Amino acid sequence: MICPCGNALQYENCCGPYHLKIKNAPTAEALMRSRYSAFVVVDADYLFATTHASKRKGSSKDAYMKSAKNTKWLKLEIVSAGFDTVEFKAFYVNSKFQTEVLHEKSNFKLEDGKWYYVDGVFY
């Protein structure tokens, strides 16, 4: 299958190796894309593991699982990406079968050679 993150690569050559812990995402943007893909393929373990330790208290694997299972994601659009920030739009279908957009500027932190999601500002 084509990777859900929006790159034209096959999942197993794009975000799949990150989800399987074969490789670490090399940039904040790659981590953001792989987290979006993790929501699509319902990989709560990956979402939890790539959330910065300082922010895990409010998040659980169960919460990620529920969110991922209950959302029909359509596509990801990267608005802009810097060293440790990524602004994106994630399109999904709501409970009334209408398309909505999650627009966020996310903050990431590089620690011990691994990128982590810290938080974001919603628009």
Biopython code that builds the backbone (N, CA, C, O; Angstrom):
import numpy as np
from Bio.PDB.StructureBuilder import StructureBuilder

atoms = [
    (1, "MET", "N", (0.840, -1.186, 0.000)),
    (1, "MET", "CA", (0.000, 0.000, 0.000)),
    (1, "MET", "C", (0.882, 1.244, 0.000)),
    (1, "MET", "O", (1.993, 1.238, 0.530)),
    (2, "ILE", "N", (0.361, 2.314, -0.608)),
    (2, "ILE", "CA", (1.054, 3.603, -0.584)),
    (2, "ILE", "C", (0.999, 4.122, 0.853)),
    (2, "ILE", "O", (-0.020, 3.980, 1.528)),
    (3, "CYS", "N", (2.082, 4.717, 1.311)),
    (3, "CYS", "CA", (2.149, 5.187, 2.690)),
    (3, "CYS", "C", (1.100, 6.274, 2.935)),
    (3, "CYS", "O", (0.950, 7.185, 2.121)),
    (4, "PRO", "N", (0.378, 6.183, 4.044)),
    (4, "PRO", "CA", (-0.648, 7.182, 4.356)),
    (4, "PRO", "C", (-0.096, 8.597, 4.555)),
    (4, "PRO", "O", (-0.852, 9.566, 4.472)),
    (5, "CYS", "N", (1.197, 8.729, 4.814)),
    (5, "CYS", "CA", (1.769, 10.042, 5.147)),
    (5, "CYS", "C", (1.797, 11.016, 3.980)),
    (5, "CYS", "O", (2.069, 12.201, 4.169)),
    (6, "GLY", "N", (1.519, 10.530, 2.775)),
    (6, "GLY", "CA", (1.473, 11.429, 1.628)),
    (6, "GLY", "C", (2.673, 11.350, 0.715)),
    (6, "GLY", "O", (2.639, 11.899, -0.387)),
    (7, "ASN", "N", (3.738, 10.681, 1.137)),
    (7, "ASN", "CA", (4.854, 10.451, 0.224)),
    (7, "ASN", "C", (4.411, 9.410, -0.790)),
    (7, "ASN", "O", (3.509, 8.620, -0.514)),
    (8, "ALA", "N", (5.020, 9.402, -1.932)),
    (8, "ALA", "CA", (4.616, 8.472, -2.986)),
    (8, "ALA", "C", (5.275, 7.101, -2.827)),
    (8, "ALA", "O", (5.321, 6.327, -3.783)),
    (9, "LEU", "N", (5.778, 6.796, -1.652)),
    (9, "LEU", "CA", (6.462, 5.537, -1.404)),
    (9, "LEU", "C", (5.506, 4.494, -0.830)),
    (9, "LEU", "O", (4.453, 4.827, -0.286)),
    (10, "GLN", "N", (5.887, 3.255, -0.960)),
    (10, "GLN", "CA", (5.146, 2.182, -0.316)),
    (10, "GLN", "C", (5.356, 2.289, 1.197)),
    (10, "GLN", "O", (6.422, 2.699, 1.655)),
    (11, "TYR", "N", (4.338, 1.920, 1.961)),
    (11, "TYR", "CA", (4.392, 1.991, 3.420)),
    (11, "TYR", "C", (5.634, 1.294, 3.968)),
    (11, "TYR", "O", (6.296, 1.824, 4.860)),
    (12, "GLU", "N", (5.958, 0.109, 3.442)),
    (12, "GLU", "CA", (7.102, -0.639, 3.964)),
    (12, "GLU", "C", (8.445, 0.014, 3.654)),
    (12, "GLU", "O", (9.463, -0.366, 4.232)),
    (13, "ASN", "N", (8.459, 0.999, 2.740)),
    (13, "ASN", "CA", (9.678, 1.748, 2.413)),
    (13, "ASN", "C", (9.625, 3.176, 2.922)),
    (13, "ASN", "O", (10.500, 3.981, 2.602)),
    (14, "CYS", "N", (8.622, 3.496, 3.701)),
    (14, "CYS", "CA", (8.452, 4.867, 4.192)),
    (14, "CYS", "C", (8.307, 4.842, 5.713)),
    (14, "CYS", "O", (9.312, 4.791, 6.422)),
    (15, "CYS", "N", (7.095, 4.875, 6.221)),
    (15, "CYS", "CA", (6.852, 4.923, 7.669)),
    (15, "CYS", "C", (6.904, 3.561, 8.345)),
    (15, "CYS", "O", (7.133, 3.479, 9.551)),
    (16, "GLY", "N", (6.694, 2.495, 7.586)),
    (16, "GLY", "CA", (6.701, 1.148, 8.154)),
    (16, "GLY", "C", (7.935, 0.827, 8.989)),
    (16, "GLY", "O", (7.793, 0.331, 10.106)),
    (17, "PRO", "N", (9.155, 1.095, 8.483)),
    (17, "PRO", "CA", (10.359, 0.792, 9.278)),
    (17, "PRO", "C", (10.434, 1.567, 10.597)),
    (17, "PRO", "O", (11.026, 1.081, 11.562)),
    (18, "TYR", "N", (9.846, 2.756, 10.651)),
    (18, "TYR", "CA", (9.808, 3.508, 11.912)),
    (18, "TYR", "C", (8.849, 2.815, 12.880)),
    (18, "TYR", "O", (9.164, 2.656, 14.059)),
    (19, "HIS", "N", (7.695, 2.408, 12.390)),
    (19, "HIS", "CA", (6.703, 1.745, 13.242)),
    (19, "HIS", "C", (7.229, 0.409, 13.775)),
    (19, "HIS", "O", (6.904, 0.012, 14.894)),
    (20, "LEU", "N", (8.032, -0.273, 12.980)),
    (20, "LEU", "CA", (8.602, -1.556, 13.399)),
    (20, "LEU", "C", (9.887, -1.395, 14.211)),
    (20, "LEU", "O", (10.503, -2.382, 14.614)),
    (21, "LYS", "N", (10.287, -0.142, 14.446)),
    (21, "LYS", "CA", (11.501, 0.193, 15.218)),
    (21, "LYS", "C", (12.778, -0.313, 14.544)),
    (21, "LYS", "O", (13.777, -0.594, 15.206)),
    (22, "ILE", "N", (12.725, -0.423, 13.212)),
    (22, "ILE", "CA", (13.913, -0.793, 12.438)),
    (22, "ILE", "C", (14.800, 0.437, 12.258)),
    (22, "ILE", "O", (16.027, 0.346, 12.264)),
    (23, "LYS", "N", (14.150, 1.584, 12.097)),
    (23, "LYS", "CA", (14.853, 2.865, 11.934)),
    (23, "LYS", "C", (14.153, 3.913, 12.774)),
    (23, "LYS", "O", (12.983, 3.762, 13.125)),
    (24, "ASN", "N", (14.885, 4.994, 13.101)),
    (24, "ASN", "CA", (14.295, 6.152, 13.757)),
    (24, "ASN", "C", (14.042, 7.229, 12.716)),
    (24, "ASN", "O", (14.812, 7.377, 11.767)),
    (25, "ALA", "N", (12.976, 7.971, 12.890)),
    (25, "ALA", "CA", (12.689, 9.085, 11.980)),
    (25, "ALA", "C", (13.850, 10.076, 12.038)),
    (25, "ALA", "O", (14.231, 10.507, 13.126)),
    (26, "PRO", "N", (14.421, 10.446, 10.881)),
    (26, "PRO", "CA", (15.619, 11.298, 10.874)),
    (26, "PRO", "C", (15.351, 12.783, 11.079)),
    (26, "PRO", "O", (16.276, 13.533, 11.393)),
    (27, "THR", "N", (14.106, 13.226, 10.908)),
    (27, "THR", "CA", (13.776, 14.646, 11.044)),
    (27, "THR", "C", (12.441, 14.784, 11.776)),
    (27, "THR", "O", (11.688, 13.822, 11.926)),
    (28, "ALA", "N", (12.175, 16.002, 12.223)),
    (28, "ALA", "CA", (10.878, 16.275, 12.860)),
    (28, "ALA", "C", (9.745, 16.008, 11.868)),
    (28, "ALA", "O", (8.716, 15.443, 12.240)),
    (29, "GLU", "N", (9.926, 16.407, 10.618)),
    (29, "GLU", "CA", (8.886, 16.171, 9.621)),
    (29, "GLU", "C", (8.652, 14.676, 9.406)),
    (29, "GLU", "O", (7.506, 14.237, 9.307)),
    (30, "ALA", "N", (9.722, 13.900, 9.333)),
    (30, "ALA", "CA", (9.571, 12.451, 9.156)),
    (30, "ALA", "C", (8.832, 11.841, 10.346)),
    (30, "ALA", "O", (8.012, 10.940, 10.172)),
    (31, "LEU", "N", (9.119, 12.331, 11.557)),
    (31, "LEU", "CA", (8.402, 11.816, 12.721)),
    (31, "LEU", "C", (6.934, 12.197, 12.654)),
    (31, "LEU", "O", (6.063, 11.380, 12.954)),
    (32, "MET", "N", (6.654, 13.443, 12.260)),
    (32, "MET", "CA", (5.260, 13.884, 12.170)),
    (32, "MET", "C", (4.504, 13.034, 11.165)),
    (32, "MET", "O", (3.387, 12.593, 11.433)),
    (33, "ARG", "N", (5.115, 12.802, 9.999)),
    (33, "ARG", "CA", (4.469, 11.975, 8.980)),
    (33, "ARG", "C", (4.243, 10.550, 9.497)),
    (33, "ARG", "O", (3.194, 9.954, 9.256)),
    (34, "SER", "N", (5.230, 10.017, 10.204)),
    (34, "SER", "CA", (5.098, 8.648, 10.706)),
    (34, "SER", "C", (4.050, 8.563, 11.812)),
    (34, "SER", "O", (3.398, 7.530, 11.965)),
    (35, "ARG", "N", (3.881, 9.628, 12.579)),
    (35, "ARG", "CA", (2.829, 9.637, 13.604)),
    (35, "ARG", "C", (1.449, 9.704, 12.942)),
    (35, "ARG", "O", (0.516, 9.032, 13.382)),
    (36, "TYR", "N", (1.321, 10.500, 11.903)),
    (36, "TYR", "CA", (0.054, 10.522, 11.164)),
    (36, "TYR", "C", (-0.254, 9.110, 10.642)),
    (36, "TYR", "O", (-1.367, 8.610, 10.801)),
    (37, "SER", "N", (0.741, 8.481, 10.022)),
    (37, "SER", "CA", (0.550, 7.129, 9.504)),
    (37, "SER", "C", (0.194, 6.157, 10.625)),
    (37, "SER", "O", (-0.595, 5.235, 10.419)),
    (38, "ALA", "N", (0.766, 6.358, 11.801)),
    (38, "ALA", "CA", (0.458, 5.486, 12.938)),
    (38, "ALA", "C", (-1.007, 5.626, 13.357)),
    (38, "ALA", "O", (-1.631, 4.648, 13.767)),
    (39, "PHE", "N", (-1.553, 6.834, 13.254)),
    (39, "PHE", "CA", (-2.986, 7.000, 13.515)),
    (39, "PHE", "C", (-3.799, 6.231, 12.473)),
    (39, "PHE", "O", (-4.789, 5.583, 12.809)),
    (40, "VAL", "N", (-3.380, 6.305, 11.213)),
    (40, "VAL", "CA", (-4.114, 5.630, 10.131)),
    (40, "VAL", "C", (-4.090, 4.116, 10.312)),
    (40, "VAL", "O", (-5.115, 3.455, 10.148)),
    (41, "VAL", "N", (-2.925, 3.566, 10.650)),
    (41, "VAL", "CA", (-2.804, 2.100, 10.773)),
    (41, "VAL", "C", (-3.058, 1.616, 12.206)),
    (41, "VAL", "O", (-2.903, 0.431, 12.499)),
    (42, "VAL", "N", (-3.443, 2.522, 13.081)),
    (42, "VAL", "CA", (-3.785, 2.245, 14.482)),
    (42, "VAL", "C", (-2.610, 1.574, 15.216)),
    (42, "VAL", "O", (-2.716, 0.443, 15.691)),
    (43, "ASP", "N", (-1.495, 2.305, 15.290)),
    (43, "ASP", "CA", (-0.308, 1.843, 16.009)),
    (43, "ASP", "C", (-0.130, 2.696, 17.265)),
    (43, "ASP", "O", (0.692, 3.612, 17.294)),
    (44, "ALA", "N", (-0.911, 2.382, 18.301)),
    (44, "ALA", "CA", (-0.895, 3.161, 19.541)),
    (44, "ALA", "C", (0.453, 3.081, 20.250)),
    (44, "ALA", "O", (0.879, 4.052, 20.875)),
    (45, "ASP", "N", (1.121, 1.952, 20.163)),
    (45, "ASP", "CA", (2.435, 1.817, 20.818)),
    (45, "ASP", "C", (3.423, 2.832, 20.257)),
    (45, "ASP", "O", (4.175, 3.457, 21.005)),
    (46, "TYR", "N", (3.416, 2.994, 18.935)),
    (46, "TYR", "CA", (4.325, 3.949, 18.303)),
    (46, "TYR", "C", (3.981, 5.377, 18.705)),
    (46, "TYR", "O", (4.871, 6.176, 18.997)),
    (47, "LEU", "N", (2.708, 5.692, 18.721)),
    (47, "LEU", "CA", (2.282, 7.038, 19.106)),
    (47, "LEU", "C", (2.716, 7.360, 20.534)),
    (47, "LEU", "O", (3.204, 8.457, 20.804)),
    (48, "PHE", "N", (2.541, 6.423, 21.427)),
    (48, "PHE", "CA", (2.952, 6.618, 22.815)),
    (48, "PHE", "C", (4.469, 6.749, 22.919)),
    (48, "PHE", "O", (4.971, 7.642, 23.602)),
    (49, "ALA", "N", (5.199, 5.865, 22.245)),
    (49, "ALA", "CA", (6.662, 5.859, 22.321)),
    (49, "ALA", "C", (7.287, 7.107, 21.736)),
    (49, "ALA", "O", (8.373, 7.506, 22.155)),
    (50, "THR", "N", (6.620, 7.739, 20.768)),
    (50, "THR", "CA", (7.199, 8.934, 20.133)),
    (50, "THR", "C", (6.662, 10.235, 20.722)),
    (50, "THR", "O", (6.941, 11.319, 20.210)),
    (51, "THR", "N", (5.891, 10.121, 21.798)),
    (51, "THR", "CA", (5.475, 11.302, 22.550)),
    (51, "THR", "C", (6.551, 11.557, 23.602)),
    (51, "THR", "O", (6.973, 10.627, 24.289)),
    (52, "HIS", "N", (6.994, 12.789, 23.736)),
    (52, "HIS", "CA", (8.049, 13.114, 24.693)),
    (52, "HIS", "C", (7.636, 12.685, 26.093)),
    (52, "HIS", "O", (6.478, 12.839, 26.480)),
    (53, "ALA", "N", (8.581, 12.149, 26.848)),
    (53, "ALA", "CA", (8.308, 11.628, 28.194)),
    (53, "ALA", "C", (7.612, 12.655, 29.084)),
    (53, "ALA", "O", (6.795, 12.291, 29.930)),
    (54, "SER", "N", (7.930, 13.927, 28.901)),
    (54, "SER", "CA", (7.323, 14.977, 29.729)),
    (54, "SER", "C", (5.845, 15.168, 29.431)),
    (54, "SER", "O", (5.140, 15.810, 30.209)),
    (55, "LYS", "N", (5.363, 14.623, 28.322)),
    (55, "LYS", "CA", (3.965, 14.805, 27.904)),
    (55, "LYS", "C", (3.159, 13.505, 27.950)),
    (55, "LYS", "O", (1.977, 13.508, 27.609)),
    (56, "ARG", "N", (3.769, 12.410, 28.358)),
    (56, "ARG", "CA", (3.076, 11.121, 28.338)),
    (56, "ARG", "C", (2.035, 10.980, 29.445)),
    (56, "ARG", "O", (1.127, 10.156, 29.331)),
    (57, "LYS", "N", (2.149, 11.759, 30.499)),
    (57, "LYS", "CA", (1.233, 11.609, 31.631)),
    (57, "LYS", "C", (-0.220, 11.782, 31.216)),
    (57, "LYS", "O", (-1.090, 11.064, 31.710)),
    (58, "GLY", "N", (-0.499, 12.716, 30.323)),
    (58, "GLY", "CA", (-1.864, 12.958, 29.881)),
    (58, "GLY", "C", (-2.305, 12.068, 28.736)),
    (58, "GLY", "O", (-3.452, 12.149, 28.296)),
    (59, "SER", "N", (-1.419, 11.226, 28.251)),
    (59, "SER", "CA", (-1.730, 10.358, 27.112)),
    (59, "SER", "C", (-1.509, 8.903, 27.502)),
    (59, "SER", "O", (-0.581, 8.582, 28.245)),
    (60, "SER", "N", (-2.352, 8.046, 27.003)),
    (60, "SER", "CA", (-2.162, 6.621, 27.248)),
    (60, "SER", "C", (-2.270, 5.888, 25.916)),
    (60, "SER", "O", (-2.812, 6.412, 24.943)),
    (61, "LYS", "N", (-1.749, 4.676, 25.892)),
    (61, "LYS", "CA", (-1.859, 3.865, 24.678)),
    (61, "LYS", "C", (-3.330, 3.631, 24.353)),
    (61, "LYS", "O", (-3.722, 3.630, 23.186)),
    (62, "ASP", "N", (-4.140, 3.434, 25.390)),
    (62, "ASP", "CA", (-5.577, 3.219, 25.172)),
    (62, "ASP", "C", (-6.239, 4.433, 24.525)),
    (62, "ASP", "O", (-7.078, 4.287, 23.637)),
    (63, "ALA", "N", (-5.861, 5.627, 24.970)),
    (63, "ALA", "CA", (-6.432, 6.856, 24.394)),
    (63, "ALA", "C", (-6.027, 6.993, 22.933)),
    (63, "ALA", "O", (-6.845, 7.352, 22.086)),
    (64, "TYR", "N", (-4.757, 6.705, 22.640)),
    (64, "TYR", "CA", (-4.308, 6.745, 21.245)),
    (64, "TYR", "C", (-5.063, 5.717, 20.411)),
    (64, "TYR", "O", (-5.475, 5.999, 19.286)),
    (65, "MET", "N", (-5.241, 4.520, 20.971)),
    (65, "MET", "CA", (-5.938, 3.454, 20.259)),
    (65, "MET", "C", (-7.376, 3.870, 19.944)),
    (65, "MET", "O", (-7.852, 3.694, 18.823)),
    (66, "LYS", "N", (-8.049, 4.415, 20.930)),
    (66, "LYS", "CA", (-9.439, 4.829, 20.745)),
    (66, "LYS", "C", (-9.537, 5.930, 19.684)),
    (66, "LYS", "O", (-10.395, 5.878, 18.802)),
    (67, "SER", "N", (-8.654, 6.922, 19.777)),
    (67, "SER", "CA", (-8.663, 8.026, 18.822)),
    (67, "SER", "C", (-8.407, 7.522, 17.404)),
    (67, "SER", "O", (-9.099, 7.914, 16.464)),
    (68, "ALA", "N", (-7.418, 6.657, 17.259)),
    (68, "ALA", "CA", (-7.070, 6.144, 15.932)),
    (68, "ALA", "C", (-8.191, 5.290, 15.346)),
    (68, "ALA", "O", (-8.501, 5.397, 14.160)),
    (69, "LYS", "N", (-8.791, 4.452, 16.167)),
    (69, "LYS", "CA", (-9.859, 3.563, 15.678)),
    (69, "LYS", "C", (-11.130, 4.327, 15.329)),
    (69, "LYS", "O", (-11.883, 3.913, 14.447)),
    (70, "ASN", "N", (-11.372, 5.440, 16.017)),
    (70, "ASN", "CA", (-12.619, 6.178, 15.839)),
    (70, "ASN", "C", (-12.536, 7.302, 14.812)),
    (70, "ASN", "O", (-13.488, 8.066, 14.654)),
    (71, "THR", "N", (-11.417, 7.410, 14.118)),
    (71, "THR", "CA", (-11.242, 8.491, 13.140)),
    (71, "THR", "C", (-10.900, 7.901, 11.781)),
    (71, "THR", "O", (-10.043, 7.024, 11.671)),
    (72, "LYS", "N", (-11.572, 8.385, 10.754)),
    (72, "LYS", "CA", (-11.278, 7.988, 9.377)),
    (72, "LYS", "C", (-10.431, 9.101, 8.762)),
    (72, "LYS", "O", (-10.951, 10.126, 8.321)),
    (73, "TRP", "N", (-9.118, 8.880, 8.743)),
    (73, "TRP", "CA", (-8.199, 9.870, 8.200)),
    (73, "TRP", "C", (-8.183, 9.792, 6.687)),
    (73, "TRP", "O", (-8.206, 8.702, 6.115)),
    (74, "LEU", "N", (-8.145, 10.956, 6.032)),
    (74, "LEU", "CA", (-8.194, 11.019, 4.570)),
    (74, "LEU", "C", (-6.853, 11.344, 3.933)),
    (74, "LEU", "O", (-6.411, 10.663, 3.008)),
    (75, "LYS", "N", (-6.202, 12.405, 4.441)),
    (75, "LYS", "CA", (-4.899, 12.779, 3.864)),
    (75, "LYS", "C", (-4.185, 13.753, 4.781)),
    (75, "LYS", "O", (-4.779, 14.388, 5.653)),
    (76, "LEU", "N", (-2.879, 13.844, 4.544)),
    (76, "LEU", "CA", (-2.014, 14.748, 5.291)),
    (76, "LEU", "C", (-1.414, 15.764, 4.325)),
    (76, "LEU", "O", (-0.972, 15.419, 3.229)),
    (77, "GLU", "N", (-1.409, 17.013, 4.755)),
    (77, "GLU", "CA", (-0.786, 18.088, 3.967)),
    (77, "GLU", "C", (0.193, 18.820, 4.872)),
    (77, "GLU", "O", (-0.201, 19.353, 5.910)),
    (78, "ILE", "N", (1.460, 18.851, 4.490)),
    (78, "ILE", "CA", (2.467, 19.599, 5.246)),
    (78, "ILE", "C", (2.437, 21.040, 4.750)),
    (78, "ILE", "O", (2.644, 21.298, 3.564)),
    (79, "VAL", "N", (2.178, 21.977, 5.659)),
    (79, "VAL", "CA", (2.138, 23.398, 5.315)),
    (79, "VAL", "C", (3.553, 23.962, 5.319)),
    (79, "VAL", "O", (3.961, 24.656, 4.388)),
    (80, "SER", "N", (4.302, 23.651, 6.387)),
    (80, "SER", "CA", (5.701, 24.076, 6.478)),
    (80, "SER", "C", (6.409, 23.195, 7.498)),
    (80, "SER", "O", (5.785, 22.639, 8.402)),
    (81, "ALA", "N", (7.724, 23.080, 7.335)),
    (81, "ALA", "CA", (8.521, 22.277, 8.259)),
    (81, "ALA", "C", (9.848, 22.962, 8.517)),
    (81, "ALA", "O", (10.547, 23.365, 7.587)),
    (82, "GLY", "N", (10.187, 23.087, 9.793)),
    (82, "GLY", "CA", (11.477, 23.632, 10.197)),
    (82, "GLY", "C", (12.268, 22.540, 10.889)),
    (82, "GLY", "O", (11.923, 21.362, 10.796)),
    (83, "PHE", "N", (13.315, 22.922, 11.575)),
    (83, "PHE", "CA", (14.149, 21.934, 12.266)),
    (83, "PHE", "C", (13.351, 21.156, 13.305)),
    (83, "PHE", "O", (13.420, 19.928, 13.353)),
    (84, "ASP", "N", (12.588, 21.875, 14.145)),
    (84, "ASP", "CA", (11.868, 21.205, 15.232)),
    (84, "ASP", "C", (10.387, 21.572, 15.300)),
    (84, "ASP", "O", (9.741, 21.372, 16.329)),
    (85, "THR", "N", (9.854, 22.107, 14.209)),
    (85, "THR", "CA", (8.419, 22.406, 14.128)),
    (85, "THR", "C", (7.878, 21.934, 12.780)),
    (85, "THR", "O", (8.580, 21.938, 11.769)),
    (86, "VAL", "N", (6.621, 21.532, 12.796)),
    (86, "VAL", "CA", (5.943, 21.135, 11.554)),
    (86, "VAL", "C", (4.514, 21.644, 11.634)),
    (86, "VAL", "O", (3.783, 21.337, 12.576)),
    (87, "GLU", "N", (4.126, 22.425, 10.636)),
    (87, "GLU", "CA", (2.731, 22.847, 10.525)),
    (87, "GLU", "C", (2.077, 21.955, 9.480)),
    (87, "GLU", "O", (2.601, 21.769, 8.382)),
    (88, "PHE", "N", (0.928, 21.411, 9.843)),
    (88, "PHE", "CA", (0.264, 20.476, 8.942)),
    (88, "PHE", "C", (-1.248, 20.605, 9.017)),
    (88, "PHE", "O", (-1.806, 21.201, 9.938)),
    (89, "LYS", "N", (-1.887, 20.020, 8.009)),
    (89, "LYS", "CA", (-3.336, 19.872, 7.984)),
    (89, "LYS", "C", (-3.620, 18.388, 7.770)),
    (89, "LYS", "O", (-3.140, 17.783, 6.811)),
    (90, "ALA", "N", (-4.400, 17.816, 8.671)),
    (90, "ALA", "CA", (-4.803, 16.418, 8.559)),
    (90, "ALA", "C", (-6.310, 16.394, 8.326)),
    (90, "ALA", "O", (-7.088, 16.881, 9.147)),
    (91, "PHE", "N", (-6.701, 15.830, 7.215)),
    (91, "PHE", "CA", (-8.108, 15.797, 6.824)),
    (91, "PHE", "C", (-8.730, 14.479, 7.278)),
    (91, "PHE", "O", (-8.129, 13.413, 7.140)),
    (92, "TYR", "N", (-9.945, 14.570, 7.822)),
    (92, "TYR", "CA", (-10.634, 13.377, 8.310)),
    (92, "TYR", "C", (-12.139, 13.535, 8.161)),
    (92, "TYR", "O", (-12.640, 14.626, 7.891)),
    (93, "VAL", "N", (-12.849, 12.431, 8.341)),
    (93, "VAL", "CA", (-14.308, 12.432, 8.254)),
    (93, "VAL", "C", (-14.858, 12.409, 9.676)),
    (93, "VAL", "O", (-14.470, 11.567, 10.486)),
    (94, "ASN", "N", (-15.768, 13.344, 9.974)),
    (94, "ASN", "CA", (-16.364, 13.389, 11.315)),
    (94, "ASN", "C", (-17.540, 12.424, 11.430)),
    (94, "ASN", "O", (-17.860, 11.708, 10.481)),
    (95, "SER", "N", (-18.178, 12.410, 12.592)),
    (95, "SER", "CA", (-19.268, 11.458, 12.844)),
    (95, "SER", "C", (-20.495, 11.713, 11.972)),
    (95, "SER", "O", (-21.354, 10.841, 11.843)),
    (96, "LYS", "N", (-20.583, 12.911, 11.368)),
    (96, "LYS", "CA", (-21.696, 13.231, 10.462)),
    (96, "LYS", "C", (-21.287, 13.035, 9.001)),
    (96, "LYS", "O", (-21.971, 13.491, 8.084)),
    (97, "PHE", "N", (-20.150, 12.343, 8.803)),
    (97, "PHE", "CA", (-19.627, 12.026, 7.467)),
    (97, "PHE", "C", (-19.265, 13.282, 6.670)),
    (97, "PHE", "O", (-19.378, 13.312, 5.445)),
    (98, "GLN", "N", (-18.828, 14.315, 7.393)),
    (98, "GLN", "CA", (-18.361, 15.542, 6.755)),
    (98, "GLN", "C", (-16.845, 15.616, 6.915)),
    (98, "GLN", "O", (-16.290, 15.177, 7.923)),
    (99, "THR", "N", (-16.190, 16.176, 5.906)),
    (99, "THR", "CA", (-14.740, 16.333, 5.976)),
    (99, "THR", "C", (-14.392, 17.515, 6.875)),
    (99, "THR", "O", (-14.948, 18.606, 6.743)),
    (100, "GLU", "N", (-13.466, 17.271, 7.783)),
    (100, "GLU", "CA", (-12.953, 18.326, 8.658)),
    (100, "GLU", "C", (-11.442, 18.341, 8.560)),
    (100, "GLU", "O", (-10.829, 17.423, 8.015)),
    (101, "VAL", "N", (-10.847, 19.404, 9.099)),
    (101, "VAL", "CA", (-9.400, 19.565, 9.033)),
    (101, "VAL", "C", (-8.848, 19.836, 10.424)),
    (101, "VAL", "O", (-9.326, 20.721, 11.133)),
    (102, "LEU", "N", (-7.843, 19.070, 10.803)),
    (102, "LEU", "CA", (-7.067, 19.333, 12.006)),
    (102, "LEU", "C", (-5.843, 20.109, 11.538)),
    (102, "LEU", "O", (-4.993, 19.561, 10.837)),
    (103, "HIS", "N", (-5.745, 21.382, 11.921)),
    (103, "HIS", "CA", (-4.632, 22.243, 11.504)),
    (103, "HIS", "C", (-3.802, 22.534, 12.743)),
    (103, "HIS", "O", (-4.292, 23.141, 13.695)),
    (104, "GLU", "N", (-2.554, 22.104, 12.733)),
    (104, "GLU", "CA", (-1.704, 22.213, 13.917)),
    (104, "GLU", "C", (-0.291, 22.593, 13.531)),
    (104, "GLU", "O", (0.209, 22.214, 12.471)),
    (105, "LYS", "N", (0.349, 23.357, 14.422)),
    (105, "LYS", "CA", (1.792, 23.574, 14.337)),
    (105, "LYS", "C", (2.381, 22.827, 15.521)),
    (105, "LYS", "O", (2.208, 23.227, 16.673)),
    (106, "SER", "N", (3.080, 21.737, 15.223)),
    (106, "SER", "CA", (3.607, 20.841, 16.247)),
    (106, "SER", "C", (5.052, 21.180, 16.587)),
    (106, "SER", "O", (5.821, 21.634, 15.740)),
    (107, "ASN", "N", (5.398, 20.948, 17.843)),
    (107, "ASN", "CA", (6.760, 21.127, 18.337)),
    (107, "ASN", "C", (7.363, 19.764, 18.644)),
    (107, "ASN", "O", (6.712, 18.899, 19.230)),
    (108, "PHE", "N", (8.610, 19.587, 18.241)),
    (108, "PHE", "CA", (9.311, 18.328, 18.422)),
    (108, "PHE", "C", (10.629, 18.574, 19.135)),
    (108, "PHE", "O", (11.158, 19.685, 19.115)),
    (109, "LYS", "N", (11.154, 17.533, 19.763)),
    (109, "LYS", "CA", (12.430, 17.642, 20.472)),
    (109, "LYS", "C", (13.308, 16.464, 20.080)),
    (109, "LYS", "O", (12.861, 15.317, 20.057)),
    (110, "LEU", "N", (14.572, 16.766, 19.769)),
    (110, "LEU", "CA", (15.558, 15.745, 19.448)),
    (110, "LEU", "C", (16.315, 15.418, 20.729)),
    (110, "LEU", "O", (16.947, 16.287, 21.329)),
    (111, "GLU", "N", (16.243, 14.149, 21.141)),
    (111, "GLU", "CA", (16.885, 13.717, 22.373)),
    (111, "GLU", "C", (17.565, 12.378, 22.146)),
    (111, "GLU", "O", (16.927, 11.412, 21.727)),
    (112, "ASP", "N", (18.849, 12.325, 22.421)),
    (112, "ASP", "CA", (19.608, 11.077, 22.254)),
    (112, "ASP", "C", (19.420, 10.466, 20.866)),
    (112, "ASP", "O", (19.301, 9.249, 20.729)),
    (113, "GLY", "N", (19.393, 11.307, 19.851)),
    (113, "GLY", "CA", (19.296, 10.845, 18.475)),
    (113, "GLY", "C", (17.899, 10.450, 18.020)),
    (113, "GLY", "O", (17.735, 9.938, 16.912)),
    (114, "LYS", "N", (16.885, 10.682, 18.858)),
    (114, "LYS", "CA", (15.506, 10.347, 18.497)),
    (114, "LYS", "C", (14.626, 11.588, 18.609)),
    (114, "LYS", "O", (14.780, 12.404, 19.518)),
    (115, "TRP", "N", (13.701, 11.705, 17.660)),
    (115, "TRP", "CA", (12.735, 12.789, 17.679)),
    (115, "TRP", "C", (11.500, 12.381, 18.475)),
    (115, "TRP", "O", (11.066, 11.229, 18.444)),
    (116, "TYR", "N", (10.945, 13.366, 19.190)),
    (116, "TYR", "CA", (9.720, 13.150, 19.966)),
    (116, "TYR", "C", (8.758, 14.302, 19.736)),
    (116, "TYR", "O", (9.172, 15.451, 19.583)),
    (117, "TYR", "N", (7.474, 13.984, 19.712)),
    (117, "TYR", "CA", (6.417, 14.993, 19.664)),
    (117, "TYR", "C", (6.274, 15.570, 21.062)),
    (117, "TYR", "O", (6.192, 14.829, 22.041)),
    (118, "VAL", "N", (6.243, 16.910, 21.156)),
    (118, "VAL", "CA", (6.100, 17.575, 22.455)),
    (118, "VAL", "C", (4.674, 18.122, 22.619)),
    (118, "VAL", "O", (3.949, 17.726, 23.533)),
    (119, "ASP", "N", (4.294, 19.018, 21.739)),
    (119, "ASP", "CA", (2.962, 19.610, 21.817)),
    (119, "ASP", "C", (2.682, 20.379, 20.526)),
    (119, "ASP", "O", (3.499, 20.388, 19.605)),
    (120, "GLY", "N", (1.524, 21.019, 20.473)),
    (120, "GLY", "CA", (1.178, 21.773, 19.282)),
    (120, "GLY", "C", (0.160, 22.833, 19.553)),
    (120, "GLY", "O", (-0.521, 22.824, 20.578)),
    (121, "VAL", "N", (0.063, 23.751, 18.618)),
    (121, "VAL", "CA", (-0.921, 24.825, 18.650)),
    (121, "VAL", "C", (-1.900, 24.558, 17.516)),
    (121, "VAL", "O", (-1.505, 24.339, 16.371)),
    (122, "PHE", "N", (-3.178, 24.579, 17.856)),
    (122, "PHE", "CA", (-4.221, 24.318, 16.855)),
    (122, "PHE", "C", (-4.728, 25.638, 16.269)),
    (122, "PHE", "O", (-4.809, 26.655, 16.958)),
    (123, "TYR", "N", (-5.059, 25.590, 15.002)),
    (123, "TYR", "CA", (-5.599, 26.771, 14.302)),
    (123, "TYR", "C", (-7.063, 26.548, 13.981)),
    (123, "TYR", "O", (-7.705, 27.419, 13.394)),
]
sb = StructureBuilder()
sb.init_structure("model")
sb.init_model(0)
sb.init_chain("A")
sb.init_seg("    ")
for serial, (resi, resn, name, xyz) in enumerate(atoms, 1):
    if name == "N":
        sb.init_residue(resn, " ", resi, " ")
    sb.init_atom(name, np.array(xyz, "f"), 0.0, 1.0, " ", f" {name:<3s}", serial, name[0])
structure = sb.get_structure()
